[in-house]
Amino acid sequence: MSTNEPPMPPAGGDYYGTPPPPPSAPPGGGSYSAGTAWSYGWNKFVANVGQVLIAVLVLVAVQIVFQAISWTLRDQPVLTFLLGLVSWVISMIIGAGIVRFALDITEGKQLNAATLLTPHRLGEVVIASVIISVLTFVGLILCVLPGLAVMYFTSFTLYFLMDRPELGAIDSIKASFEFTKDNAGSVILWFLLSIGTWVVGALLCGIGLIVAIVLIGIIGLGLDSALAWTARRLSFKE
């Protein structure tokens, strides 16, 4: 098996309905590197450029619609609150959809932009998001650093939640904590590289707002596919 590809789903099932095979080596080993993950994300973007562009345009369109509705209802407090609640739920759906989309890329599945707006384990996603938001808020109030630590240790929660149907919200948070703890060096290097990529994308805003938004969205999906591969590569090695 190529060291640049994640393990394929087991015969007779996939990661939607059956658990992935158990790791054959302890987390943290193998030939993973942050640079390899970045290259993987870029190569997958190039290979799926059409569907990725459609996905990004869908996300941009949803954001524009909500911004327009919010501006129209800015003088209606009750409607604004309800719209904010709906927007939050949709953001949960989109967040999980982006992760599922990225995981589909790593699995070589046929991509579909509708995945971004399809509810994936919405109840568990909401529970996990509320728990993480509360812990992060409390951590930031206490001394900032605890809040940043929560953000770091829970950063792979959605990937475990979307990839492991047997894990619930709390177990996915625990799995993310163990994963980031056991692979701290690789994960930190990856996040530093991601920050650098986002900075480059932000510096290109001079090319036009719409183009910049689309470009940053492309970078985001590319990084998400690389992040999904990072989780797979460091968790399950064959």
C-alpha positions as CSV (number, residue, x, y, z in Angstrom):
1,M,0.0,0.0,0.0
2,S,1.3,3.5,-0.9
3,T,2.4,5.5,2.1
4,N,0.7,8.5,0.5
5,E,-2.8,7.0,0.5
6,P,-5.1,6.2,3.5
7,P,-6.3,2.6,4.1
8,M,-9.3,1.7,2.0
9,P,-12.6,0.7,3.7
10,P,-12.9,-3.0,4.6
11,A,-14.5,-5.3,2.0
12,G,-18.2,-5.5,2.3
13,G,-18.7,-2.2,4.1
14,D,-17.5,1.4,4.3
15,Y,-16.8,4.0,7.0
16,Y,-20.5,5.1,7.0
17,G,-21.8,1.8,8.3
18,T,-18.9,-0.3,9.6
19,P,-16.0,0.6,11.9
20,P,-12.6,1.0,10.3
21,P,-10.0,-1.8,10.8
22,P,-8.0,-1.6,14.1
23,P,-4.6,0.1,13.8
24,S,-1.8,-2.3,13.1
25,A,0.8,0.1,14.7
26,P,0.7,2.5,17.7
27,P,-0.3,6.1,16.8
28,G,2.5,8.4,15.9
29,G,4.6,6.0,13.8
30,G,4.9,5.6,10.0
31,S,6.1,7.9,7.4
32,Y,3.7,10.8,8.0
33,S,4.9,14.4,7.6
34,A,3.1,17.7,7.6
35,G,4.5,18.5,4.2
36,T,3.3,15.2,2.8
37,A,-0.2,15.9,4.2
38,W,-0.2,19.3,2.6
39,S,0.9,17.8,-0.8
40,Y,-1.9,15.2,-0.4
41,G,-4.5,17.9,0.1
42,W,-3.3,19.9,-2.9
43,N,-3.1,16.8,-5.1
44,K,-6.6,15.7,-4.1
45,F,-7.9,19.3,-4.8
46,V,-6.4,19.1,-8.3
47,A,-7.9,15.7,-8.9
48,N,-11.3,16.8,-7.8
49,V,-11.2,20.5,-8.9
50,G,-14.7,20.5,-10.4
51,Q,-16.6,19.2,-7.4
52,V,-14.4,21.3,-5.0
53,L,-15.3,24.5,-6.9
54,I,-19.0,23.6,-6.8
55,A,-18.8,22.9,-3.1
56,V,-17.1,26.2,-2.4
57,L,-19.6,28.1,-4.5
58,V,-22.4,26.4,-2.6
59,L,-20.9,27.5,0.7
60,V,-20.4,31.1,-0.6
61,A,-24.0,31.2,-1.8
62,V,-25.3,30.0,1.6
63,Q,-23.3,32.7,3.4
64,I,-24.5,35.4,1.0
65,V,-28.2,34.4,1.4
66,F,-27.9,34.5,5.2
67,Q,-26.1,37.8,5.3
68,A,-28.8,39.3,3.0
69,I,-31.6,37.9,5.2
70,S,-29.9,39.1,8.4
71,W,-29.5,42.6,6.9
72,T,-33.2,42.7,5.9
73,L,-34.4,41.6,9.4
74,R,-31.9,43.8,11.4
75,D,-34.8,45.7,13.0
76,Q,-36.7,42.6,14.0
77,P,-35.2,41.3,17.3
78,V,-37.3,38.2,17.6
79,L,-36.8,37.2,13.9
80,T,-33.1,38.0,14.1
81,F,-32.8,35.7,17.1
82,L,-34.6,32.9,15.3
83,L,-32.6,33.4,12.2
84,G,-29.4,33.3,14.3
85,L,-30.5,30.0,15.8
86,V,-31.3,28.6,12.4
87,S,-27.9,29.9,11.1
88,W,-26.1,28.2,14.0
89,V,-27.8,24.8,13.3
90,I,-26.9,25.2,9.6
91,S,-23.3,26.0,10.5
92,M,-23.2,22.7,12.5
93,I,-24.6,20.9,9.4
94,I,-22.0,22.6,7.1
95,G,-19.2,21.9,9.5
96,A,-20.0,18.2,9.7
97,G,-20.6,18.2,5.9
98,I,-17.2,19.7,5.2
99,V,-15.5,17.0,7.3
100,R,-17.6,14.2,5.6
101,F,-16.7,15.7,2.2
102,A,-13.0,15.7,3.1
103,L,-13.2,12.1,4.4
104,D,-14.9,11.2,1.1
105,I,-11.9,12.6,-0.7
106,T,-9.5,10.5,1.3
107,E,-11.6,7.4,0.5
108,G,-11.7,8.1,-3.2
109,K,-15.5,8.3,-3.3
110,Q,-17.6,10.1,-5.8
111,L,-17.9,13.6,-4.5
112,N,-21.2,15.5,-4.2
113,A,-21.5,19.1,-3.2
114,A,-24.9,18.2,-1.5
115,T,-22.9,16.4,1.2
116,L,-22.1,19.9,2.6
117,L,-25.7,20.6,3.4
118,T,-26.7,17.0,4.4
119,P,-27.2,16.5,8.1
120,H,-24.7,14.0,9.4
121,R,-25.3,12.8,12.9
122,L,-26.6,16.3,13.7
123,G,-27.6,15.5,17.3
124,E,-24.2,14.3,18.2
125,V,-22.6,17.2,16.3
126,V,-24.6,19.7,18.3
127,I,-23.8,18.0,21.6
128,A,-20.1,17.9,20.9
129,S,-20.1,21.6,19.7
130,V,-21.9,22.8,22.8
131,I,-19.5,20.9,25.1
132,I,-16.5,22.2,23.3
133,S,-17.8,25.8,23.1
134,V,-18.5,25.8,26.9
135,L,-15.1,24.4,27.8
136,T,-13.4,26.8,25.4
137,F,-15.3,29.8,26.8
138,V,-14.5,28.8,30.4
139,G,-10.8,28.2,29.5
140,L,-10.5,31.6,27.7
141,I,-12.0,33.4,30.7
142,L,-9.7,31.6,33.2
143,C,-6.4,32.4,31.6
144,V,-6.7,32.2,27.7
145,L,-4.2,29.3,27.5
146,P,-6.6,26.7,28.9
147,G,-9.1,27.8,26.2
148,L,-6.5,27.4,23.5
149,A,-5.6,24.0,24.9
150,V,-9.2,22.9,24.6
151,M,-9.3,24.1,21.0
152,Y,-6.2,22.1,20.2
153,F,-7.1,18.9,22.0
154,T,-10.7,18.9,20.5
155,S,-9.7,19.9,17.0
156,F,-10.2,16.3,15.6
157,T,-13.5,15.7,17.3
158,L,-15.7,16.0,14.1
159,Y,-13.3,13.8,12.2
160,F,-13.8,11.0,14.7
161,L,-17.5,11.7,14.9
162,M,-17.9,11.5,11.1
163,D,-15.5,8.6,10.6
164,R,-16.5,6.4,13.6
165,P,-20.2,5.6,13.7
166,E,-19.7,3.7,16.9
167,L,-18.5,6.9,18.8
168,G,-20.8,9.4,20.3
169,A,-20.1,13.1,21.0
170,I,-18.2,12.6,24.3
171,D,-16.3,9.6,23.1
172,S,-15.2,11.5,20.0
173,I,-14.0,14.4,22.1
174,K,-12.0,11.9,24.2
175,A,-10.6,10.3,21.0
176,S,-9.5,13.7,19.7
177,F,-7.8,14.4,23.0
178,E,-5.9,11.1,22.9
179,F,-5.1,11.5,19.3
180,T,-3.6,15.0,19.6
181,K,-1.8,14.1,22.8
182,D,-0.2,11.0,21.2
183,N,0.7,12.8,18.0
184,A,1.5,16.2,19.4
185,G,4.7,16.8,17.3
186,S,3.1,15.9,13.9
187,V,-0.2,17.7,14.7
188,I,1.4,20.9,15.8
189,L,3.7,21.0,12.7
190,W,0.6,20.4,10.6
191,F,-1.3,23.3,12.2
192,L,1.7,25.7,11.8
193,L,1.8,24.8,8.1
194,S,-2.0,25.3,7.9
195,I,-1.7,28.8,9.4
196,G,1.0,29.7,6.9
197,T,-1.3,28.6,4.1
198,W,-4.2,30.6,5.4
199,V,-1.9,33.7,5.7
200,V,-0.9,33.3,2.1
201,G,-4.6,33.0,1.1
202,A,-5.5,36.2,3.1
203,L,-2.7,38.1,1.4
204,L,-4.3,37.4,-1.9
205,C,-7.4,39.3,-1.1
206,G,-6.2,42.1,-3.4
207,I,-7.3,40.0,-6.3
208,G,-11.0,40.7,-5.5
209,L,-13.3,39.9,-2.7
210,I,-15.4,37.2,-4.4
211,V,-12.3,35.5,-5.9
212,A,-10.5,35.7,-2.6
213,I,-13.5,34.1,-0.7
214,V,-13.6,31.3,-3.3
215,L,-9.8,30.9,-3.1
216,I,-9.8,30.7,0.7
217,G,-12.7,28.3,0.5
218,I,-10.7,26.1,-1.8
219,I,-7.7,26.3,0.5
220,G,-10.0,25.3,3.4
221,L,-11.4,22.3,1.7
222,G,-7.9,21.3,0.6
223,L,-6.6,21.6,4.1
224,D,-9.6,19.7,5.4
225,S,-8.9,16.8,3.1
226,A,-5.3,16.9,4.3
227,L,-6.5,17.0,7.9
228,A,-8.7,14.0,7.3
229,W,-5.8,12.2,5.8
230,T,-3.7,13.2,8.8
231,A,-6.2,11.6,11.1
232,R,-6.4,8.5,9.0
233,R,-2.6,8.2,8.5
234,L,-1.7,8.7,12.1
235,S,-4.5,6.6,13.5
236,F,-4.5,3.6,11.1
237,K,-1.4,2.3,9.5
238,E,-0.9,-0.8,7.5
